[in-house]
Amino acid sequence: MKFRRYLALSIVVLLAVFALQNFNVLTVRFFAWSFQIPQALLIAFSGLLGLLVGWLFGATRPSSK
C-alpha cells in the first residue's frame, strides 16, 4: 500500500475511535427541522460527507500524469 492509503486508513480509524467515545444524544436543528441523534452518528455522518465531497472534487480535478 502507498503512504496515502495508510494515512487515509489511520484517519478513518481515529475518526471511528473518536466517534465511539462520544455517544451522547444531541439535538440537531437545521432550518425548520429538529431531531435527536447520537453524537457518534453525527460525527460519522459528517466524516462520510466530507469523504464524499473530497472524492467528488478530487474526481473532477484534471490528472497531473
C-alpha positions as CSV (number, residue, x, y, z in Angstrom):
1,M,0.0,0.0,0.0
2,K,1.1,3.5,-0.6
3,F,1.5,6.2,2.0
4,R,-1.8,7.9,1.1
5,R,-3.7,4.7,1.8
6,Y,-2.0,4.3,5.2
7,L,-2.8,7.9,6.0
8,A,-6.4,7.6,4.9
9,L,-6.8,4.3,6.9
10,S,-5.3,6.0,10.0
11,I,-7.7,8.9,9.7
12,V,-10.7,6.6,9.4
13,V,-9.6,4.6,12.5
14,L,-9.0,7.8,14.5
15,L,-12.4,9.1,13.4
16,A,-14.1,5.8,14.5
17,V,-12.4,5.8,17.9
18,F,-13.4,9.5,18.5
19,A,-17.0,8.8,17.4
20,L,-17.4,5.8,19.7
21,Q,-16.1,7.7,22.7
22,N,-18.7,10.4,22.1
23,F,-22.1,8.7,22.2
24,N,-24.2,11.4,23.9
25,V,-27.6,12.2,22.4
26,L,-27.6,15.7,20.8
27,T,-30.5,17.8,19.4
28,V,-29.7,18.9,15.9
29,R,-31.5,21.9,14.4
30,F,-31.4,22.6,10.7
31,F,-33.7,25.3,9.3
32,A,-37.2,24.1,10.3
33,W,-36.2,20.6,11.3
34,S,-35.1,19.5,14.7
35,F,-34.2,15.9,15.7
36,Q,-32.1,14.0,18.2
37,I,-29.2,11.8,17.1
38,P,-26.3,10.2,19.0
39,Q,-23.2,12.3,18.7
40,A,-21.2,9.4,17.3
41,L,-23.6,9.0,14.4
42,L,-23.4,12.8,13.7
43,I,-19.6,12.6,13.7
44,A,-19.6,9.5,11.4
45,F,-22.1,11.1,9.1
46,S,-20.0,14.3,8.9
47,G,-16.9,12.3,8.2
48,L,-18.5,10.4,5.4
49,L,-20.0,13.5,3.9
50,G,-16.5,15.1,4.0
51,L,-15.1,12.0,2.3
52,L,-17.7,12.1,-0.4
53,V,-17.2,15.8,-1.1
54,G,-13.4,15.3,-1.2
55,W,-13.8,12.3,-3.5
56,L,-16.2,14.2,-5.8
57,F,-13.9,17.2,-6.1
58,G,-10.8,15.0,-6.5
59,A,-12.5,13.0,-9.3
60,T,-13.3,16.2,-11.2
61,R,-9.7,17.5,-10.9
62,P,-7.6,17.0,-14.1
63,S,-5.0,14.3,-13.8
64,S,-1.4,15.5,-13.4
65,K,0.1,12.5,-15.1
